[in-house]
Amino acid sequence: MTEEHAEHILSYGKLTTVWVALLVLTAATIMVTRIELGVWKVWAALAIASVKSGLVIAFFMHMKYEPRLFRIILFVALFTLAGFIGGTFFDVLYR
């Protein structure tokens, strides 16, 4: 294989660490739903979900080891999706 397309095999230790982090963040999401934060409850849950999705994308989908162009394309796609979701929130908010 060429160096550009070399496989990236992650150690079990690193994968286990990411998995434990995902479990901790899931517990944090559950705790956020139990605490009265008002409007901030949704924003806190979205922030935790963003971190969790970042971990999954970076390690389990191996995006951390992909070329810069792929990461930029992914960022643009996610930013566009966030824009659509944000537009939907504002549409529902101001009806």
C-alpha positions in Angstrom: 0.0 0.0 0.0 1.1 3.5 -0.6 1.9 5.8 2.3 -1.1 8.0 1.4 -3.6 5.1 1.7 -2.0 3.2 4.6 -4.3 1.5 7.0 -4.6 3.0 10.5 -5.0 0.3 13.0 -5.9 1.7 16.4 -4.9 -0.1 19.6 -7.5 -1.7 21.8 -6.5 0.7 24.6 -7.3 3.7 22.5 -10.6 2.3 21.3 -11.5 1.4 24.9 -10.6 4.9 26.1 -12.9 6.4 23.4 -15.6 4.0 24.3 -15.4 4.8 28.0 -15.4 8.6 27.1 -18.6 8.0 25.1 -20.2 6.2 28.1 -19.3 9.0 30.4 -20.7 11.6 28.0 -23.9 9.5 27.7 -24.2 9.6 31.5 -23.6 13.4 31.4 -26.4 13.7 28.9 -28.7 11.8 31.2 -27.7 14.0 34.1 -28.3 17.2 32.1 -31.9 16.0 31.5 -32.4 15.6 35.3 -31.1 19.1 36.2 -33.3 22.1 35.8 -31.4 24.4 33.4 -34.3 26.0 31.6 -33.4 26.8 28.0 -29.8 25.8 28.5 -30.8 22.1 28.9 -31.1 21.8 25.1 -27.9 23.6 24.4 -26.0 21.5 27.0 -27.4 18.3 25.4 -26.5 19.5 21.9 -22.9 20.3 23.1 -22.4 16.9 24.6 -23.9 15.2 21.5 -21.4 17.3 19.4 -18.5 16.1 21.4 -19.7 12.5 21.2 -20.2 12.7 17.4 -16.7 14.2 17.1 -15.2 11.3 18.9 -17.0 8.8 16.8 -16.1 10.5 13.5 -12.4 11.0 14.5 -11.7 7.5 15.9 -14.3 5.0 14.8 -14.6 6.4 11.3 -10.8 7.1 11.1 -11.4 10.7 10.0 -8.5 11.8 12.2 -6.1 10.0 9.8 -7.7 11.1 6.5 -6.2 13.9 4.3 -7.1 17.5 5.0 -9.5 17.8 2.1 -11.8 15.0 3.4 -11.9 16.7 6.8 -12.7 20.1 5.2 -15.5 18.5 3.2 -16.9 16.9 6.3 -16.7 20.2 8.2 -18.6 22.0 5.4 -21.3 19.3 5.3 -21.7 19.4 9.1 -21.8 23.2 9.1 -24.5 23.1 6.4 -26.5 20.6 8.4 -26.2 22.7 11.5 -27.4 25.7 9.5 -30.5 23.9 8.4 -31.2 22.6 11.9 -30.7 26.1 13.3 -33.0 27.6 10.7 -35.7 25.0 11.7 -35.3 26.0 15.4 -35.8 29.6 14.6 -38.8 28.9 12.3 -40.5 27.0 15.1 -39.5 29.5 17.7 -41.0 32.5 15.9 -44.3 31.0 14.7 
